[in-house]
């Protein structure tokens, strides 16, 4: 099997991640924060180690690191929690449905206005100016997809964060594709809420994610879920402070152990090294498939780990099925990102996405490209 669906979930996982997850299930069976016995204490220690690793990695305080089940859960808390009555919500034209859908619901329920700002590849100033023109100072929530899941477009997070801080607007970043590939400084980039998955570029297990709060001026968002937190049990409301404020119920401590190991592996390997390898494999693949008659490459030649392409006369789903028959795993369709496909011109049919990870090899990239060329000639 040649696995080229790393934009959805990275595979394979580092040995350290598998080992840490298994060890947690075997040796740390207690419920973290729900008891003083040694099993619960061991689980709580592992969870806190994950918070420390994430805080170090994203330049945030450990207590501002909330464990979630994925990036979508984190985005729902941030978007729905920060939007107030009659606020304006600004999202980019490359946002995933994990932003578009909660933002749409928040706008409907709060009587808010949802607007989409344009992004301009290679012209960060124009992108930021477009956001500025749509802002209502003090009454705007801005959401930015740091890196697109279909075209690798990267938004100027630091510049947008600076603008949001100047205008006293809340700033939420979707780091689903960038975490582990690009440096993210929650404090330095003036991010109020960073939402990331654990199972993609951080190489952790599925069912893990993070909501990382910065040191912004907007306070904390409202909670989405309430329940047991292991503290103040006589109080009928959730605790006032993170992380417990947003962690109702039992935490995924084996997942936290694996995610911690994933973050430490990325730190040890190096973000630059990981990104360079992925981008080079993607570029090689795109250069080879672009030679085939009828193949259109929409992204991947100019950087990023995502190759988006189509074959004239063949549906994306059909191409994906033919590649699967040859043992090559890609994803076809709209990739839960209709906004982004409209932006790059592949809506409504979508396209085929091959996304590379650190453990892919040049040989796999060449074999996959040969398979695409073969299918194009059928």
Backbone torsions as a table, in degrees:
resi	resn	phi	psi	omega
1	UNK	NA	133.6	172.1
2	UNK	-107.5	111.8	-173.6
3	UNK	-95.0	113.1	179.7
4	UNK	-126.8	48.8	177.9
5	UNK	-129.3	40.3	-176.0
6	UNK	-72.1	-17.6	175.4
7	UNK	-70.4	-20.3	176.7
8	UNK	-90.4	-49.2	177.7
9	UNK	-158.3	129.4	179.8
10	UNK	-71.8	140.6	179.0
11	UNK	-157.0	139.4	-2.4
12	UNK	-76.3	172.1	176.9
13	UNK	-92.2	151.4	174.8
14	UNK	-59.5	149.4	179.5
15	UNK	-56.5	-36.3	-178.7
16	UNK	-61.1	-35.4	-179.6
17	UNK	-69.3	-46.1	179.6
18	UNK	-62.1	-43.3	-179.1
19	UNK	-63.8	-44.5	-177.9
20	UNK	-67.6	-40.0	179.5
21	UNK	-65.0	-45.3	179.6
22	UNK	-64.2	-40.9	-179.6
23	UNK	-63.8	-37.7	179.1
24	UNK	-65.2	-40.1	179.2
25	UNK	-70.3	-29.2	-178.2
26	UNK	-85.3	-40.5	-168.6
27	UNK	-112.9	-17.7	-175.6
28	UNK	-123.1	69.2	-171.7
29	UNK	-86.7	-2.1	-178.0
30	UNK	-75.3	167.3	-179.6
31	UNK	-94.2	114.2	-175.0
32	UNK	-63.5	132.2	179.4
33	UNK	76.1	8.5	-176.0
34	UNK	-122.6	27.7	177.9
35	UNK	171.3	163.2	-179.5
36	UNK	-105.6	0.5	-179.3
37	UNK	-74.4	167.0	-170.5
38	UNK	-63.8	-33.4	-179.9
39	UNK	-67.5	-42.4	177.9
40	UNK	-67.8	-38.9	179.8
41	UNK	-64.7	-38.7	179.2
42	UNK	-65.1	-41.5	178.5
43	UNK	-66.2	-41.6	-179.9
44	UNK	-63.6	-37.7	178.9
45	UNK	-64.3	-39.9	-180.0
46	UNK	-67.8	-39.9	177.7
47	UNK	-62.6	-43.5	-179.9
48	UNK	-65.8	-35.0	177.2
49	UNK	-62.1	-36.3	176.2
50	UNK	-64.9	-42.9	177.6
51	UNK	-61.1	-41.9	179.5
52	UNK	-62.8	-44.3	-179.4
53	UNK	-62.8	-44.8	179.8
54	UNK	-67.0	-40.3	178.2
55	UNK	-62.0	-42.6	177.6
56	UNK	-64.5	-41.5	-175.5
57	UNK	-68.4	-38.9	-176.1
58	UNK	-106.1	7.7	176.5
59	UNK	61.7	54.7	179.0
60	UNK	-137.5	162.5	176.2
61	UNK	-73.4	140.9	-179.0
62	UNK	-54.9	-35.7	-178.8
63	UNK	-71.2	-12.4	176.5
64	UNK	-93.6	7.5	178.6
65	UNK	-101.0	113.5	-179.6
66	UNK	-103.7	131.6	177.6
67	UNK	-85.5	131.1	178.1
68	UNK	-127.5	178.1	-179.4
69	UNK	-88.5	-12.7	175.5
70	UNK	-178.2	179.1	179.8
71	UNK	-68.3	-34.6	-179.2
72	UNK	-60.5	-42.4	177.9
73	UNK	-61.8	-42.0	178.8
74	UNK	-63.9	-43.0	179.7
75	UNK	-64.0	-37.8	177.6
76	UNK	-62.3	-42.5	178.0
77	UNK	-63.1	-48.4	-175.4
78	UNK	-67.1	-49.5	-176.2
79	UNK	-66.4	-52.9	-177.5
80	UNK	-69.6	-28.8	-177.3
81	UNK	-80.0	-30.4	-178.0
82	UNK	-87.7	-27.0	-176.6
83	UNK	-72.1	126.2	178.6
84	UNK	-107.3	171.9	179.7
85	UNK	-54.5	125.8	174.8
86	UNK	69.1	13.1	172.9
87	UNK	-67.0	163.8	171.0
88	UNK	-104.2	133.7	179.0
89	UNK	-110.7	125.2	178.5
90	UNK	-113.7	124.2	175.6
91	UNK	-127.4	155.9	-176.4
92	UNK	-82.4	167.5	179.3
93	UNK	-82.1	9.4	175.1
94	UNK	-121.3	19.7	-177.2
95	UNK	-73.7	148.3	175.2
96	UNK	-79.8	161.0	176.6
97	UNK	-62.0	-19.2	177.3
98	UNK	-67.5	-14.8	172.2
99	UNK	-104.9	-47.3	-176.1
100	UNK	-57.8	-44.1	-175.6
101	UNK	-71.0	-49.3	176.8
102	UNK	-65.3	-32.9	178.3
103	UNK	-66.8	-39.8	178.6
104	UNK	-64.1	-42.2	179.9
105	UNK	-67.8	-42.4	179.5
106	UNK	-61.6	-40.4	179.4
107	UNK	-63.1	-42.3	-179.0
108	UNK	-66.1	-44.8	-175.1
109	UNK	-75.9	-28.5	-176.5
110	UNK	-101.2	0.9	-176.6
111	UNK	66.7	32.1	-178.0
112	UNK	-95.9	165.0	179.8
113	UNK	-104.0	124.2	179.0
114	UNK	-102.5	121.2	179.8
115	UNK	-124.4	149.2	179.9
116	UNK	-111.1	122.2	177.8
117	UNK	-95.4	146.0	-179.0
118	UNK	-79.7	149.3	174.5
119	UNK	-115.3	146.4	-175.2
120	UNK	-127.3	106.0	179.8
121	UNK	-58.6	130.2	178.8
122	UNK	79.3	2.0	179.7
123	UNK	-137.1	73.7	-177.9
124	UNK	-61.8	-36.3	-178.2
125	UNK	-62.4	-39.6	179.5
126	UNK	-66.9	-38.8	177.1
127	UNK	-61.6	-47.4	-178.8
128	UNK	-65.6	-40.4	178.5
129	UNK	-61.8	-36.6	178.3
130	UNK	-64.3	-39.5	176.8
131	UNK	-65.0	-44.2	-177.8
132	UNK	-58.3	-40.8	-178.1
133	UNK	-66.4	-25.1	-177.9
134	UNK	-92.8	-10.7	-174.1
135	UNK	-73.9	145.4	164.4
136	UNK	-113.0	107.6	-175.8
137	UNK	-51.1	128.9	177.4
138	UNK	81.6	-6.9	-177.0
139	UNK	-135.9	35.2	-178.4
140	UNK	-134.0	137.7	171.3
141	UNK	-110.5	121.9	-178.5
142	UNK	-107.2	130.1	176.8
143	UNK	-118.4	134.6	-179.4
144	UNK	-133.1	128.6	172.0
145	UNK	-80.8	111.5	-175.3
146	UNK	-60.1	-42.0	179.6
147	UNK	-143.9	129.0	-177.9
148	UNK	-67.2	146.1	178.2
149	UNK	-86.9	-1.4	177.9
150	UNK	-122.6	-22.3	-176.9
151	UNK	-131.5	1.9	176.6
152	UNK	71.3	6.9	179.4
153	UNK	-62.8	133.6	-177.4
154	UNK	-113.1	128.6	179.7
155	UNK	-92.3	151.5	-177.8
156	UNK	-78.0	78.8	-172.6
157	UNK	-59.3	-44.1	-177.4
158	UNK	-62.1	-42.3	-179.2
159	UNK	-68.6	-40.0	177.8
160	UNK	-65.9	-40.6	178.5
161	UNK	-61.4	-41.9	177.7
162	UNK	-61.6	-43.2	178.6
163	UNK	-62.9	-44.9	-179.7
164	UNK	-62.1	-40.5	179.4
165	UNK	-66.0	-40.4	178.5
166	UNK	-62.4	-38.8	-176.5
167	UNK	-93.1	5.0	178.9
168	UNK	57.8	45.5	178.7
169	UNK	-113.8	142.5	179.1
170	UNK	-70.3	141.3	-176.1
171	UNK	-126.4	119.4	-179.8
172	UNK	-114.9	134.3	-179.7
173	UNK	-118.9	128.7	171.5
174	UNK	-92.2	106.6	-178.7
175	UNK	-102.0	30.2	-173.7
176	UNK	-59.6	-37.8	-179.6
177	UNK	-99.9	-21.5	-174.4
178	UNK	-89.4	-28.9	-177.6
179	UNK	-61.2	121.6	-177.1
180	UNK	93.5	-9.2	178.9
181	UNK	-117.9	-32.4	177.7
182	UNK	-126.6	147.5	177.8
183	UNK	-68.6	135.0	178.4
184	UNK	-129.9	120.8	178.7
185	UNK	-114.9	99.1	-175.9
186	UNK	-57.5	-40.7	-178.9
187	UNK	-73.8	-51.9	-176.4
188	UNK	-65.5	-32.7	-179.5
189	UNK	-89.8	3.1	176.1
190	UNK	56.5	45.9	178.3
191	UNK	-89.7	130.3	176.8
192	UNK	-81.3	-39.5	179.9
193	UNK	-145.2	119.7	175.7
194	UNK	-105.0	127.2	-177.6
195	UNK	-116.6	121.4	-176.9
196	UNK	-139.1	151.9	172.4
197	UNK	-87.1	156.0	174.1
198	UNK	-89.7	-19.2	-166.9
199	UNK	-96.6	4.5	-179.9
200	UNK	-106.2	-109.0	-175.4
201	UNK	-69.0	-10.0	175.2
202	UNK	-92.0	-5.4	172.7
203	UNK	61.0	27.2	176.0
204	UNK	-89.8	-177.1	-179.9
205	UNK	-72.3	158.5	170.9
206	UNK	-65.0	155.5	-178.3
207	UNK	81.1	19.5	176.8
208	UNK	-129.0	149.3	177.9
209	UNK	-166.7	174.7	-176.6
210	UNK	-139.7	141.6	167.5
211	UNK	-117.4	112.1	-174.2
212	UNK	-112.5	118.7	179.8
213	UNK	-90.2	140.7	174.0
214	UNK	-89.7	-165.1	-178.9
215	UNK	-104.3	43.7	-175.3
216	UNK	-71.9	-177.7	-175.2
217	UNK	-105.0	9.3	-171.3
218	UNK	-101.6	5.1	-179.2
219	UNK	71.1	-159.4	-176.9
220	UNK	-107.4	144.7	177.6
221	UNK	-71.0	162.8	175.7
222	UNK	-64.7	160.0	178.9
223	UNK	-87.3	151.1	175.1
224	UNK	-97.4	-32.9	-178.0
225	UNK	-129.2	148.5	177.7
226	UNK	-127.8	153.8	178.9
227	UNK	164.9	-156.8	-179.5
228	UNK	-67.1	138.4	178.7
229	UNK	-128.0	-4.7	-178.5
230	UNK	82.6	3.3	179.6
231	UNK	-147.7	153.7	178.8
232	UNK	49.3	50.3	-173.2
233	UNK	-65.4	-20.8	179.8
234	UNK	-81.4	-11.5	180.0
235	UNK	-84.4	135.0	-178.0
236	UNK	-84.9	-2.1	176.5
237	UNK	-112.2	161.9	178.1
238	UNK	-70.3	158.1	177.7
239	UNK	-56.9	158.2	-177.8
240	UNK	-78.3	-25.8	-170.8
241	UNK	-111.8	150.9	171.5
242	UNK	-75.5	160.2	1.9
243	UNK	-85.4	-17.3	-173.5
244	UNK	-60.9	-27.2	-179.6
245	UNK	-56.5	-29.5	-174.8
246	UNK	-115.6	11.7	-175.8
247	UNK	-120.9	61.2	178.0
248	UNK	-71.4	132.5	177.5
249	UNK	89.1	-177.2	-175.6
250	UNK	-71.6	132.4	178.7
251	UNK	-81.6	156.6	176.0
252	UNK	-84.4	79.0	-175.8
253	UNK	-67.6	-36.5	173.4
254	UNK	-62.3	-38.4	176.8
255	UNK	-64.8	-39.6	178.3
256	UNK	-63.3	-38.7	178.0
257	UNK	-63.7	-43.5	178.5
258	UNK	-68.1	-38.6	178.7
259	UNK	-65.9	-41.1	176.7
260	UNK	-57.8	-45.1	178.8
261	UNK	-64.4	-36.6	178.3
262	UNK	-64.7	-45.1	178.6
263	UNK	-61.7	-43.6	179.8
264	UNK	-65.1	-35.0	177.3
265	UNK	-66.7	-42.1	178.0
266	UNK	-63.5	-41.7	177.8
267	UNK	-60.5	-44.7	-178.4
268	UNK	-67.2	-41.6	-178.4
269	UNK	-72.9	-39.3	178.4
270	UNK	102.0	125.5	-179.5
271	UNK	-59.4	-44.2	-178.1
272	UNK	-61.2	-42.6	179.8
273	UNK	-63.7	-44.1	179.4
274	UNK	-62.2	-49.3	-176.9
275	UNK	-63.4	-43.3	-179.9
276	UNK	-61.5	-41.9	-179.6
277	UNK	-65.1	-48.3	-178.7
278	UNK	-61.8	-45.0	-178.2
279	UNK	-65.0	-38.5	179.8
280	UNK	-67.7	-41.6	177.1
281	UNK	-62.3	-41.9	179.4
282	UNK	-63.8	-43.4	-179.4
283	UNK	-62.8	-43.6	178.7
284	UNK	-60.4	-44.8	179.2
285	UNK	-59.7	-48.2	-177.2
286	UNK	-64.2	-40.4	179.5
287	UNK	-61.2	-38.4	-178.4
288	UNK	-74.2	-42.9	-178.3
289	UNK	-72.8	-27.8	-179.2
290	UNK	-64.5	-19.1	-179.5
291	UNK	-76.4	-20.0	-175.3
292	UNK	-77.8	137.4	177.5
293	UNK	-60.5	134.7	176.8
294	UNK	87.4	-4.7	179.6
295	UNK	-94.0	128.3	174.8
296	UNK	-113.2	125.0	177.5
297	UNK	-100.2	118.1	-177.5
298	UNK	-91.3	-28.9	178.8
299	UNK	-158.5	157.3	177.5
300	UNK	120.2	-19.8	180.0
301	UNK	-78.1	-27.1	-173.5
302	UNK	-106.2	15.9	178.8
303	UNK	125.3	164.1	-178.6
304	UNK	95.1	168.5	-177.1
305	UNK	-102.4	4.1	-175.0
306	UNK	-112.9	124.7	173.7
307	UNK	-105.8	121.9	178.4
308	UNK	-114.8	126.0	-175.5
309	UNK	-149.9	167.0	175.7
310	UNK	-144.3	160.1	177.9
311	UNK	-120.6	124.0	-178.0
312	UNK	-56.2	131.9	177.6
313	UNK	81.9	0.2	-178.9
314	UNK	-127.7	136.2	179.2
315	UNK	-72.5	148.9	176.2
316	UNK	-56.2	-41.4	179.9
317	UNK	-62.9	-40.0	179.2
318	UNK	-65.1	-41.9	177.9
319	UNK	-63.7	-42.5	178.6
320	UNK	-60.8	-39.8	179.5
321	UNK	-66.9	-40.2	179.1
322	UNK	-66.9	-36.3	176.5
323	UNK	-68.8	-38.7	178.0
324	UNK	-62.3	-38.0	176.4
325	UNK	-60.1	-26.4	179.6
326	UNK	-95.1	9.9	176.0
327	UNK	81.4	21.0	-177.4
328	UNK	-116.1	121.5	-175.7
329	UNK	-95.6	113.5	174.1
330	UNK	-130.1	-179.8	175.7
331	UNK	-127.0	134.6	-177.7
332	UNK	-118.9	152.7	176.3
333	UNK	117.2	-140.4	-176.4
334	UNK	-102.2	-4.9	173.0
335	UNK	54.0	34.0	-179.4
336	UNK	57.8	24.0	-176.5
337	UNK	-136.8	62.4	-179.7
338	UNK	-60.3	-34.5	178.1
339	UNK	-59.6	-46.6	-178.3
340	UNK	-66.1	-38.1	178.9
341	UNK	-67.1	-35.7	174.3
342	UNK	-62.9	-38.5	-177.9
343	UNK	-66.4	-39.9	-177.7
344	UNK	-91.2	-5.1	174.7
345	UNK	89.9	22.8	-179.7
346	UNK	-113.8	15.6	177.0
347	UNK	-92.4	142.3	7.1
348	UNK	-97.3	-4.7	-175.2
349	UNK	-73.4	-25.5	-177.3
350	UNK	81.5	-161.0	-177.0
351	UNK	-159.0	-176.6	177.6
352	UNK	-103.2	135.0	-179.5
353	UNK	-118.1	125.7	170.1
354	UNK	-113.6	119.3	-176.2
355	UNK	-120.9	130.7	-170.3
356	UNK	-99.9	148.9	176.9
357	UNK	-123.6	174.2	-175.7
358	UNK	-61.6	-30.9	-174.6
359	UNK	-89.0	-1.1	171.9
360	UNK	-71.2	159.8	-176.4
361	UNK	-123.2	160.1	174.8
362	UNK	-57.2	-36.9	179.0
363	UNK	-62.1	-41.5	178.5
364	UNK	-65.2	-40.8	179.0
365	UNK	-61.4	-41.6	179.9
366	UNK	-69.4	-42.0	179.6
367	UNK	-64.2	-40.9	179.0
368	UNK	-65.5	-41.6	178.4
369	UNK	-63.7	-40.7	178.0
370	UNK	-61.6	-38.8	-179.8
371	UNK	-65.7	-40.6	178.5
372	UNK	-64.0	-43.0	179.1
373	UNK	-62.4	-38.5	178.4
374	UNK	-64.2	-44.7	179.8
375	UNK	-64.1	-37.5	179.7
376	UNK	-63.0	-27.8	-178.3
377	UNK	-89.1	-2.8	-179.0
378	UNK	-72.0	NA	NA
